[in-house]
Amino acid sequence: MLLGSIYGFILEWGPIFWALIGLVFGLVSGFLIKWFYIKAKYKRKFNTSKTEVFLMVYIKDKTKVEKAKEILWQHNAQGLTLFSKG
């Protein structure tokens, strides 16, 4: 807005009109910057999960173990350990 009123003296439409254009531009750009900042902050806040879930799966059929591992990794498992009796 300040730059619009300063340079408006040498521009065609005058300082008042250019100050109003600067005001609208400043409001819109400030709103967009704050909106993107809040959106990124909100995404970062919920992206890091502090909850841990322990899941124990018992599979009798040995051929289905690989499929179960693949499904767990596809759903972003943080760790996987196999335990076999005997």
DRENDO-455407 format. One record per residue: residue number from 1; residue in three letters; x, z, y of N, C-alpha, C, O, CB in turn. Coordinates in pm, 1 decimal, decimal comma, always signed. Glycine has a CB too. Layout:
BEGIN
{n NUM; res ALA; n.x X; n.z Z; n.y Y; ca.x X; ca.z Z; ca.y Y; c.x X; c.z Z; c.y Y; o.x X; o.z Z; o.y Y; cb.x X; cb.z Z; cb.y Y}
...
END
This chain:
BEGIN
{n 1; res MET; n.x +83,0; n.z +0,0; n.y -118,5; ca.x +0,0; ca.z +0,0; ca.y +0,0; c.x +87,2; c.z +0,0; c.y +124,6; o.x +58,0; o.z -69,1; o.y +222,2; cb.x -94,3; cb.z +120,5; cb.y -0,1}
{n 2; res LEU; n.x +194,1; n.z +77,8; n.y +120,4; ca.x +284,9; ca.z +85,6; ca.y +234,8; c.x +352,5; c.z -48,9; c.y +259,5; o.x +362,1; o.z -94,5; o.y +373,4; cb.x +390,7; cb.z +194,8; cb.y +212,3}
{n 3; res LEU; n.x +398,8; n.z -111,5; n.y +152,4; ca.x +462,8; ca.z -241,5; ca.y +168,8; c.x +364,6; c.z -346,3; c.y +218,3; o.x +401,7; o.z -433,4; o.y +297,0; cb.x +524,8; cb.z -286,7; cb.y +37,9}
{n 4; res GLY; n.x +240,1; n.z -339,4; n.y +173,6; ca.x +138,0; ca.z -431,9; ca.y +221,4; c.x +112,3; c.z -416,0; c.y +369,5; o.x +93,9; o.z -514,7; o.y +440,7; cb.x +9,7; cb.z -412,2; cb.y +145,2}
{n 5; res SER; n.x +110,8; n.z -291,8; n.y +416,6; ca.x +86,8; ca.z -271,5; ca.y +559,8; c.x +209,6; c.z -307,9; c.y +643,1; o.x +194,7; o.z -351,9; o.y +757,1; cb.x +47,2; cb.z -126,2; cb.y +586,6}
{n 6; res ILE; n.x +328,6; n.z -291,0; n.y +590,0; ca.x +449,6; ca.z -327,4; ca.y +664,3; c.x +462,8; c.z -479,1; c.y +673,7; o.x +476,9; o.z -534,5; o.y +782,8; cb.x +574,9; cb.z -267,0; cb.y +597,3}
{n 7; res TYR; n.x +457,9; n.z -545,8; n.y +558,0; ca.x +476,8; ca.z -690,9; ca.y +558,4; c.x +350,5; c.z -765,6; c.y +599,7; o.x +355,4; o.z -886,9; o.y +620,0; cb.x +521,0; cb.z -737,7; cb.y +421,2}
{n 8; res GLY; n.x +239,9; n.z -697,6; n.y +612,5; ca.x +117,2; ca.z -760,7; ca.y +657,1; c.x +124,0; c.z -809,8; c.y +800,8; o.x +47,5; o.z -897,8; o.y +840,3; cb.x +3,8; cb.z -665,4; cb.y +642,4}
{n 9; res PHE; n.x +216,4; n.z -752,7; n.y +880,2; ca.x +230,8; ca.z -798,3; ca.y +1017,8; c.x +287,4; c.z -939,8; c.y +1025,6; o.x +261,2; o.z -1011,7; o.y +1122,0; cb.x +319,9; cb.z -703,0; cb.y +1094,9}
{n 10; res ILE; n.x +364,5; n.z -980,3; n.y +924,8; ca.x +419,6; ca.z -1115,8; ca.y +927,7; c.x +344,7; c.z -1210,6; c.y +834,4; o.x +365,6; o.z -1331,8; o.y +840,1; cb.x +566,7; cb.z -1112,9; cb.y +890,3}
{n 11; res LEU; n.x +257,8; n.z -1157,1; n.y +748,7; ca.x +177,2; ca.z -1242,0; ca.y +661,1; c.x +46,8; c.z -1281,2; c.y +730,1; o.x +8,9; o.z -1222,3; o.y +831,2; cb.x +147,7; cb.z -1170,2; cb.y +528,0}
{n 12; res GLU; n.x -19,8; n.z -1379,3; n.y +675,3; ca.x -134,5; ca.z -1440,8; ca.y +743,4; c.x -256,8; c.z -1350,1; c.y +753,9; o.x -322,1; o.z -1350,8; o.y +858,3; cb.x -173,2; cb.z -1566,2; cb.y +672,0}
{n 13; res TRP; n.x -290,9; n.z -1272,8; n.y +652,1; ca.x -416,4; ca.z -1199,1; ca.y +651,3; c.x -411,6; c.z -1067,1; c.y +727,6; o.x -516,0; o.z -1006,0; o.y +749,8; cb.x -456,9; cb.z -1172,7; cb.y +511,0}
{n 14; res GLY; n.x -297,4; n.z -1023,3; n.y +766,7; ca.x -287,5; ca.z -902,1; ca.y +846,8; c.x -257,5; c.z -778,4; c.y +764,2; o.x -271,0; o.z -779,0; o.y +641,8; cb.x -414,1; cb.z -881,3; cb.y +923,1}
{n 15; res PRO; n.x -216,6; n.z -672,1; n.y +832,6; ca.x -170,4; ca.z -551,2; ca.y +761,8; c.x -281,3; c.z -473,9; c.y +689,5; o.x -256,2; o.z -414,1; o.y +584,9; cb.x -103,3; cb.z -459,2; cb.y +859,6}
{n 16; res ILE; n.x -401,6; n.z -474,3; n.y +743,1; ca.x -509,2; ca.z -395,5; ca.y +680,5; c.x -548,4; c.z -456,8; c.y +546,4; o.x -561,8; o.z -385,8; o.y +446,7; cb.x -633,1; cb.z -387,5; cb.y +773,9}
{n 17; res PHE; n.x -566,5; n.z -586,3; n.y +544,3; ca.x -606,8; ca.z -652,1; ca.y +420,7; c.x -497,6; c.z -640,7; c.y +313,8; o.x -526,7; o.z -614,9; o.y +197,0; cb.x -639,5; cb.z -799,4; cb.y +447,5}
{n 18; res TRP; n.x -371,2; n.z -660,4; n.y +355,1; ca.x -261,4; ca.z -649,1; ca.y +257,4; c.x -242,4; c.z -504,8; c.y +210,5; o.x -200,6; o.z -482,0; o.y +97,0; cb.x -130,2; cb.z -701,5; cb.y +318,4}
{n 19; res ALA; n.x -272,5; n.z -407,8; n.y +296,0; ca.x -267,1; ca.z -267,6; ca.y +253,9; c.x -375,0; c.z -239,4; c.y +149,5; o.x -351,0; o.z -165,7; o.y +53,9; cb.x -284,1; cb.z -173,5; cb.y +375,4}
{n 20; res LEU; n.x -492,6; n.z -297,0; n.y +167,1; ca.x -599,2; ca.z -279,3; ca.y +67,5; c.x -563,2; c.z -346,4; c.y -64,6; o.x -592,1; o.z -292,4; o.y -171,4; cb.x -731,9; cb.z -336,0; cb.y +120,4}
{n 21; res ILE; n.x -500,4; n.z -463,2; n.y -58,2; ca.x -453,1; ca.z -529,1; ca.y -181,3; c.x -348,0; c.z -441,7; c.y -250,0; o.x -349,5; o.z -427,3; o.y -372,3; cb.x -393,9; cb.z -670,3; cb.y -149,6}
{n 22; res GLY; n.x -257,9; n.z -384,2; n.y -172,6; ca.x -156,7; ca.z -293,8; ca.y -228,6; c.x -218,0; c.z -169,1; c.y -289,0; o.x -170,5; o.z -118,8; o.y -390,8; cb.x -57,1; cb.z -254,2; cb.y -121,9}
{n 23; res LEU; n.x -323,5; n.z -119,2; n.y -226,2; ca.x -393,4; ca.z -1,7; ca.y -278,5; c.x -454,8; c.z -31,2; c.y -414,6; o.x -438,9; o.z +46,7; o.y -508,6; cb.x -502,1; cb.z +44,3; cb.y -180,6}
{n 24; res VAL; n.x -524,4; n.z -142,7; n.y -425,1; ca.x -587,1; ca.z -179,9; ca.y -552,8; c.x -480,4; c.z -203,6; c.y -659,1; o.x -494,7; o.z -157,1; o.y -772,2; cb.x -674,9; cb.z -306,6; cb.y -536,0}
{n 25; res PHE; n.x -374,3; n.z -274,8; n.y -624,4; ca.x -266,1; ca.z -300,2; ca.y -719,7; c.x -200,6; c.z -169,8; c.y -765,1; o.x -170,8; o.z -153,6; o.y -883,4; cb.x -160,9; cb.z -392,9; cb.y -657,2}
{n 26; res GLY; n.x -178,3; n.z -77,4; n.y -672,8; ca.x -117,0; ca.z +51,0; ca.y -706,8; c.x -205,3; c.z +135,6; c.y -797,3; o.x -157,2; o.z +198,8; o.y -891,3; cb.x -85,3; cb.z +128,1; cb.y -581,0}
{n 27; res LEU; n.x -335,0; n.z +136,1; n.y -768,0; ca.x -427,1; ca.z +213,4; ca.y -852,0; c.x -434,2; c.z +157,3; c.y -993,7; o.x -429,7; o.z +232,4; o.y -1091,1; cb.x -566,8; cb.z +215,0; cb.y -789,8}
{n 28; res VAL; n.x -445,1; n.z +25,9; n.y -1004,5; ca.x -455,5; ca.z -35,9; ca.y -1137,4; c.x -326,4; c.z -18,0; c.y -1215,6; o.x -330,4; o.z +18,0; o.y -1333,2; cb.x -489,3; cb.z -185,6; cb.y -1125,2}
{n 29; res SER; n.x -211,7; n.z -42,4; n.y -1152,6; ca.x -85,2; ca.z -28,5; ca.y -1225,5; c.x -59,0; c.z +117,2; c.y -1263,4; o.x -8,0; o.z +143,6; o.y -1372,2; cb.x +31,3; cb.z -82,6; cb.y -1141,2}
{n 30; res GLY; n.x -92,7; n.z +212,0; n.y -1176,1; ca.x -76,5; ca.z +353,8; ca.y -1209,3; c.x -165,3; c.z +396,3; c.y -1324,2; o.x -122,2; o.z +471,4; o.y -1411,7; cb.x -106,0; cb.z +439,3; cb.y -1088,8}
{n 31; res PHE; n.x -290,0; n.z +348,9; n.y -1324,8; ca.x -381,6; ca.z +380,1; ca.y -1433,9; c.x -329,2; c.z +323,6; c.y -1566,0; o.x -331,2; o.z +392,9; o.y -1667,7; cb.x -521,9; cb.z +324,4; cb.y -1403,9}
{n 32; res LEU; n.x -282,1; n.z +198,3; n.y -1565,6; ca.x -233,2; ca.z +136,6; ca.y -1689,4; c.x -108,1; c.z +206,4; c.y -1742,1; o.x -95,1; o.z +227,7; o.y -1862,6; cb.x -203,7; cb.z -11,4; cb.y -1666,4}
{n 33; res ILE; n.x -17,0; n.z +241,7; n.y -1653,1; ca.x +105,0; ca.z +311,6; ca.y -1696,7; c.x +69,7; c.z +446,0; c.y -1757,7; o.x +122,2; o.z +481,1; o.y -1863,3; cb.x +202,7; cb.z +330,9; cb.y -1578,5}
{n 34; res LYS; n.x -18,1; n.z +522,0; n.y -1693,4; ca.x -56,9; ca.z +652,9; ca.y -1746,6; c.x -132,6; c.z +639,2; c.y -1878,2; o.x -112,8; o.z +718,4; o.y -1970,3; cb.x -142,7; cb.z +728,4; cb.y -1644,8}
{n 35; res TRP; n.x -220,0; n.z +537,8; n.y -1886,9; ca.x -296,4; ca.z +516,7; ca.y -2009,4; c.x -204,6; c.z +484,9; c.y -2126,9; o.x -222,6; o.z +539,9; o.y -2235,5; cb.x -397,6; cb.z +404,0; cb.y -1990,1}
{n 36; res PHE; n.x -105,0; n.z +395,6; n.y -2106,6; ca.x -11,6; ca.z +363,6; ca.y -2214,1; c.x +76,1; c.z +482,7; c.y -2249,5; o.x +109,2; o.z +501,8; o.y -2366,5; cb.x +75,3; cb.z +245,3; cb.y -2174,9}
{n 37; res TYR; n.x +114,3; n.z +563,0; n.y -2151,0; ca.x +195,5; ca.z +682,3; ca.y -2176,8; c.x +117,5; c.z +783,8; c.y -2260,3; o.x +170,7; o.z +838,7; o.y -2356,8; cb.x +241,0; cb.z +746,3; cb.y -2044,0}
{n 38; res ILE; n.x -7,5; n.z +808,7; n.y -2223,8; ca.x -89,9; ca.z +905,0; ca.y -2298,3; c.x -117,2; c.z +852,1; c.y -2439,0; o.x -116,5; o.z +928,8; o.y -2535,3; cb.x -223,8; cb.z +932,7; cb.y -2223,8}
{n 39; res LYS; n.x -141,3; n.z +722,1; n.y -2451,3; ca.x -166,0; ca.z +663,7; ca.y -2582,3; c.x -43,5; c.z +677,4; c.y -2672,6; o.x -57,4; o.z +710,9; o.y -2790,2; cb.x -205,2; cb.z +516,5; cb.y -2568,1}
{n 40; res ALA; n.x +75,8; n.z +652,2; n.y -2619,6; ca.x +198,2; ca.z +666,0; ca.y -2698,6; c.x +224,4; c.z +812,0; c.y -2733,9; o.x +268,9; o.z +841,9; o.y -2844,7; cb.x +317,8; cb.z +608,0; cb.y -2622,4}
{n 41; res LYS; n.x +197,4; n.z +902,7; n.y -2641,0; ca.x +217,6; ca.z +1045,2; ca.y -2667,3; c.x +121,6; c.z +1095,2; c.y -2774,6; o.x +160,6; o.z +1173,0; o.y -2861,6; cb.x +199,5; cb.z +1126,5; cb.y -2538,5}
{n 42; res TYR; n.x -3,6; n.z +1050,8; n.y -2768,9; ca.x -104,2; ca.z +1089,4; ca.y -2867,7; c.x -67,0; c.z +1035,9; c.y -3005,3; o.x -83,4; o.z +1104,7; o.y -3106,0; cb.x -243,3; cb.z +1038,2; cb.y -2826,4}
{n 43; res LYS; n.x -16,9; n.z +912,9; n.y -3008,9; ca.x +22,9; ca.z +853,0; ca.y -3136,1; c.x +142,1; c.z +926,7; c.y -3196,6; o.x +146,8; o.z +949,4; o.y -3317,5; cb.x +56,8; cb.z +704,7; cb.y -3117,0}
{n 44; res ARG; n.x +238,1; n.z +963,9; n.y -3112,4; ca.x +355,2; ca.z +1038,0; ca.y -3159,8; c.x +315,8; c.z +1175,6; c.y -3212,1; o.x +373,4; o.z +1224,5; o.y -3309,3; cb.x +458,5; cb.z +1052,2; cb.y -3047,3}
{n 45; res LYS; n.x +217,3; n.z +1238,1; n.y -3147,3; ca.x +175,8; ca.z +1373,1; ca.y -3185,5; c.x +116,7; c.z +1376,1; c.y -3325,7; o.x +144,8; o.z +1467,4; o.y -3403,3; cb.x +74,6; cb.z +1427,4; cb.y -3085,6}
{n 46; res PHE; n.x +35,5; n.z +1277,5; n.y -3358,1; ca.x -30,6; ca.z +1277,5; ca.y -3486,8; c.x +42,9; c.z +1194,5; c.y -3590,9; o.x +2,5; o.z +1192,1; o.y -3707,2; cb.x -170,2; cb.z +1227,1; cb.y -3471,5}
{n 47; res ASN; n.x +148,0; n.z +1127,6; n.y -3552,3; ca.x +223,3; ca.z +1046,6; ca.y -3647,0; c.x +313,7; c.z +1133,0; c.y -3734,8; o.x +337,6; o.z +1099,5; o.y -3850,8; cb.x +306,3; cb.z +942,3; cb.y -3572,7}
{n 48; res THR; n.x +363,2; n.z +1242,1; n.y -3681,3; ca.x +449,1; ca.z +1330,8; ca.y -3758,5; c.x +362,2; c.z +1439,1; c.y -3821,6; o.x +310,0; o.z +1526,7; o.y -3752,7; cb.x +561,1; cb.z +1393,4; cb.y -3669,0}
{n 49; res SER; n.x +348,1; n.z +1431,8; n.y -3949,6; ca.x +262,3; ca.z +1525,2; ca.y -4020,4; c.x +342,2; c.z +1647,2; c.y -4063,0; o.x +451,5; o.z +1633,5; o.y -4118,0; cb.x +197,5; cb.z +1458,1; cb.y -4142,1}
{n 50; res LYS; n.x +289,8; n.z +1764,5; n.y -4038,6; ca.x +354,9; ca.z +1887,6; ca.y -4080,4; c.x +289,1; c.z +1945,1; c.y -4205,0; o.x +333,5; o.z +2047,4; o.y -4257,3; cb.x +352,1; cb.z +1989,7; cb.y -3967,7}
{n 51; res THR; n.x +185,1; n.z +1881,0; n.y -4252,1; ca.x +115,4; ca.z +1925,7; ca.y -4371,7; c.x +178,0; c.z +1859,5; c.y -4493,2; o.x +203,0; o.z +1739,0; o.y -4493,9; cb.x -35,8; cb.z +1894,0; cb.y -4363,4}
{n 52; res GLU; n.x +202,5; n.z +1937,9; n.y -4593,8; ca.x +255,9; ca.z +1884,1; ca.y -4717,7; c.x +155,0; c.z +1907,2; c.y -4829,6; o.x +93,7; o.z +2013,6; o.y -4838,9; cb.x +392,8; cb.z +1948,7; cb.y -4752,0}
{n 53; res VAL; n.x +139,4; n.z +1808,7; n.y -4911,9; ca.x +48,3; ca.z +1817,4; ca.y -5024,8; c.x +130,0; c.z +1796,2; c.y -5150,8; o.x +206,0; o.z +1700,0; o.y -5162,1; cb.x -68,0; cb.z +1713,2; cb.y -5013,6}
{n 54; res PHE; n.x +113,5; n.z +1885,9; n.y -5243,7; ca.x +181,3; ca.z +1875,1; ca.y -5372,3; c.x +79,3; c.z +1823,0; c.y -5471,9; o.x -27,0; o.z +1882,4; o.y -5490,1; cb.x +242,4; cb.z +2012,8; cb.y -5418,5}
{n 55; res LEU; n.x +112,0; n.z +1712,5; n.y -5535,7; ca.x +20,1; ca.z +1648,6; ca.y -5628,3; c.x +86,5; c.z +1638,4; c.y -5764,9; o.x +194,7; o.z +1581,3; o.y -5778,3; cb.x -22,6; cb.z +1508,8; cb.y -5576,9}
{n 56; res MET; n.x +21,3; n.z +1694,0; n.y -5865,1; ca.x +73,8; ca.z +1687,3; ca.y -6001,1; c.x -21,4; c.z +1600,0; c.y -6083,0; o.x -140,7; o.z +1628,6; o.y -6092,5; cb.x +89,1; cb.z +1831,3; cb.y -6064,5}
{n 57; res VAL; n.x +32,4; n.z +1494,7; n.y -6141,0; ca.x -48,3; ca.z +1400,2; ca.y -6217,2; c.x +1,6; c.z +1401,1; c.y -6361,7; o.x +121,2; o.z +1387,8; o.y -6387,7; cb.x -41,0; cb.z +1255,8; cb.y -6155,2}
{n 58; res TYR; n.x -90,7; n.z +1417,0; n.y -6453,4; ca.x -56,5; ca.z +1413,5; ca.y -6595,1; c.x -107,6; c.z +1281,9; c.y -6652,9; o.x -227,1; o.z +1252,7; o.y -6647,9; cb.x -117,1; cb.z +1536,5; cb.y -6671,5}
{n 59; res ILE; n.x -15,0; n.z +1202,9; n.y -6708,0; ca.x -50,9; ca.z +1073,1; ca.y -6765,0; c.x -7,8; c.z +1073,1; c.y -6910,9; o.x +110,4; o.z +1088,0; o.y -6941,7; cb.x +15,8; cb.z +954,7; cb.y -6685,9}
{n 60; res LYS; n.x -104,9; n.z +1056,1; n.y -7000,5; ca.x -73,8; ca.z +1053,8; ca.y -7143,7; c.x -5,0; c.z +924,0; c.y -7182,9; o.x +92,0; o.z +924,6; o.y -7258,6; cb.x -201,1; cb.z +1072,3; cb.y -7226,4}
{n 61; res ASP; n.x -55,4; n.z +813,9; n.y -7131,3; ca.x -4,3; ca.z +682,9; ca.y -7169,4; c.x +124,0; c.z +653,0; c.y -7091,3; o.x +121,7; o.z +646,3; o.y -6968,4; cb.x -110,9; cb.z +572,8; cb.y -7144,2}
{n 62; res LYS; n.x +235,2; n.z +635,1; n.y -7162,0; ca.x +365,6; ca.z +612,7; ca.y -7098,4; c.x +372,4; c.z +478,6; c.y -7024,9; o.x +455,0; o.z +461,6; o.y -6935,2; cb.x +475,9; cb.z +619,2; cb.y -7203,0}
{n 63; res THR; n.x +286,9; n.z +383,9; n.y -7062,0; ca.x +291,4; ca.z +252,9; ca.y -6997,0; c.x +231,3; c.z +255,7; c.y -6856,7; o.x +257,2; o.z +165,8; o.y -6776,6; cb.x +218,2; cb.z +150,5; cb.y -7081,8}
{n 64; res LYS; n.x +152,5; n.z +356,4; n.y -6826,6; ca.x +87,5; ca.z +364,4; ca.y -6695,7; c.x +168,3; c.z +444,6; c.y -6594,1; o.x +127,4; o.z +457,6; o.y -6478,7; cb.x -49,4; cb.z +425,7; cb.y -6710,5}
{n 65; res VAL; n.x +281,3; n.z +497,8; n.y -6635,7; ca.x +364,3; ca.z +578,0; ca.y -6545,2; c.x +418,6; c.z +491,9; c.y -6432,0; o.x +415,8; o.z +533,8; o.y -6316,3; cb.x +480,4; cb.z +643,9; cb.y -6622,0}
{n 66; res GLU; n.x +467,4; n.z +373,4; n.y -6462,8; ca.x +522,5; ca.z +284,2; ca.y -6359,6; c.x +415,4; c.z +243,7; c.y -6258,0; o.x +443,1; o.z +235,9; o.y -6138,3; cb.x +583,2; cb.z +158,3; cb.y -6424,5}
{n 67; res LYS; n.x +296,0; n.z +218,6; n.y -6304,5; ca.x +186,1; ca.z +182,4; ca.y -6214,0; c.x +152,3; c.z +299,1; c.y -6121,8; o.x +125,7; o.z +278,4; o.y -6003,4; cb.x +60,9; cb.z +139,9; cb.y -6294,3}
{n 68; res ALA; n.x +153,0; n.z +420,6; n.y -6174,2; ca.x +124,7; ca.z +538,5; ca.y -6092,7; c.x +234,7; c.z +558,7; c.y -5987,3; o.x +205,3; o.z +593,1; o.y -5872,8; cb.x +112,0; cb.z +664,3; cb.y -6182,3}
{n 69; res LYS; n.x +360,0; n.z +537,4; n.y -6025,6; ca.x +470,4; ca.z +548,2; ca.y -5930,1; c.x +455,1; c.z +445,3; c.y -5818,5; o.x +476,1; o.z +476,3; o.y -5701,3; cb.x +605,6; cb.z +529,6; cb.y -6001,4}
{n 70; res GLU; n.x +419,0; n.z +324,3; n.y -5855,2; ca.x +402,2; ca.z +217,2; ca.y -5757,0; c.x +290,0; c.z +250,0; c.y -5658,0; o.x +303,9; o.z +226,3; o.y -5538,0; cb.x +372,9; cb.z +84,0; cb.y -5828,2}
{n 71; res ILE; n.x +181,1; n.z +303,3; n.y -5707,4; ca.x +68,6; ca.z +339,4; ca.y -5620,1; c.x +108,2; c.z +452,0; c.y -5524,7; o.x +73,9; o.z +447,9; o.y -5406,6; cb.x -53,8; cb.z +381,7; cb.y -5704,3}
{n 72; res LEU; n.x +179,6; n.z +551,6; n.y -5574,7; ca.x +221,7; ca.z +662,2; ca.y -5489,3; c.x +317,0; c.z +614,8; c.y -5379,9; o.x +304,9; o.z +658,0; o.y -5265,3; cb.x +288,2; cb.z +771,1; cb.y -5573,0}
{n 73; res TRP; n.x +410,4; n.z +527,6; n.y -5412,8; ca.x +503,8; ca.z +476,9; ca.y -5311,6; c.x +431,9; c.z +388,8; c.y -5208,7; o.x +467,8; o.z +388,8; o.y -5091,0; cb.x +617,3; cb.z +397,3; cb.y -5378,8}
{n 74; res GLN; n.x +331,7; n.z +314,7; n.y -5252,7; ca.x +256,3; ca.z +230,9; ca.y -5159,0; c.x +179,0; c.z +314,9; c.y -5057,0; o.x +152,5; o.z +269,5; o.y -4945,7; cb.x +159,7; cb.z +140,6; cb.y -5235,4}
{n 75; res HIS; n.x +143,3; n.z +436,9; n.y -5095,8; ca.x +69,2; ca.z +525,7; ca.y -5006,3; c.x +161,0; c.z +627,6; c.y -4940,1; o.x +118,3; o.z +738,3; o.y -4907,3; cb.x -41,3; cb.z +597,5; cb.y -5082,8}
{n 76; res ASN; n.x +286,8; n.z +590,1; n.y -4920,4; ca.x +386,0; ca.z +665,6; ca.y -4842,1; c.x +413,0; c.z +805,8; c.y -4896,1; o.x +410,8; o.z +903,4; o.y -4821,2; cb.x +340,0; cb.z +676,3; cb.y -4699,3}
{n 77; res ALA; n.x +438,1; n.z +814,9; n.y -5024,3; ca.x +479,7; ca.z +942,3; ca.y -5082,3; c.x +618,9; c.z +974,9; c.y -5028,9; o.x +703,5; o.z +886,1; o.y -5018,1; cb.x +478,6; cb.z +937,2; cb.y -5239,7}
{n 78; res GLN; n.x +642,7; n.z +1100,4; n.y -4995,9; ca.x +773,4; ca.z +1138,4; ca.y -4941,9; c.x +872,9; c.z +1172,2; c.y -5052,2; o.x +993,6; o.z +1174,9; o.y -5028,3; cb.x +758,7; cb.z +1257,1; cb.y -4847,9}
{n 79; res GLY; n.x +824,5; n.z +1197,1; n.y -5168,7; ca.x +911,6; ca.z +1226,9; ca.y -5280,4; c.x +837,4; c.z +1210,6; c.y -5412,1; o.x +714,8; o.z +1220,1; o.y -5418,0; cb.x +967,7; cb.z +1368,0; cb.y -5268,1}
{n 80; res LEU; n.x +913,4; n.z +1186,0; n.y -5516,5; ca.x +851,6; ca.z +1164,1; ca.y -5646,6; c.x +948,9; c.z +1210,7; c.y -5753,7; o.x +1065,9; o.z +1172,3; o.y -5753,4; cb.x +812,8; cb.z +1014,1; cb.y -5667,0}
{n 81; res THR; n.x +900,2; n.z +1293,5; n.y -5845,4; ca.x +982,4; ca.z +1343,1; ca.y -5954,1; c.x +905,9; c.z +1326,9; c.y -6084,2; o.x +787,1; o.z +1358,0; o.y -6092,1; cb.x +1022,5; cb.z +1490,8; cb.y -5931,1}
{n 82; res LEU; n.x +974,6; n.z +1278,5; n.y -6185,3; ca.x +912,7; ca.z +1263,0; ca.y -6316,1; c.x +957,6; c.z +1377,0; c.y -6405,2; o.x +1074,4; o.z +1415,8; o.y -6404,2; cb.x +948,2; cb.z +1126,1; cb.y -6379,4}
{n 83; res PHE; n.x +863,7; n.z +1430,5; n.y -6482,6; ca.x +892,6; ca.z +1538,9; ca.y -6575,0; c.x +838,2; c.z +1498,9; c.y -6710,1; o.x +721,6; o.z +1461,6; o.y -6722,9; cb.x +831,5; cb.z +1674,0; cb.y -6526,9}
{n 84; res SER; n.x +921,4; n.z +1506,7; n.y -6808,8; ca.x +875,9; ca.z +1473,4; ca.y -6943,9; c.x +903,7; c.z +1590,3; c.y -7037,4; o.x +1011,2; o.z +1650,2; o.y -7033,4; cb.x +945,2; cb.z +1344,4; cb.y -6995,7}
{n 85; res LYS; n.x +807,4; n.z +1621,5; n.y -7120,1; ca.x +823,8; ca.z +1727,6; ca.y -7218,3; c.x +903,3; c.z +1675,5; c.y -7335,8; o.x +884,5; o.z +1562,7; o.y -7381,4; cb.x +687,6; cb.z +1781,8; cb.y -7264,8}
{n 86; res GLY; n.x +989,4; n.z +1757,0; n.y -7382,0; ca.x +1058,3; ca.z +1723,6; ca.y -7506,2; c.x +1176,5; c.z +1647,9; c.y -7484,3; o.x +1245,5; o.z +1612,1; o.y -7579,7; cb.x +974,4; cb.z +1651,3; cb.y -7596,1}
END
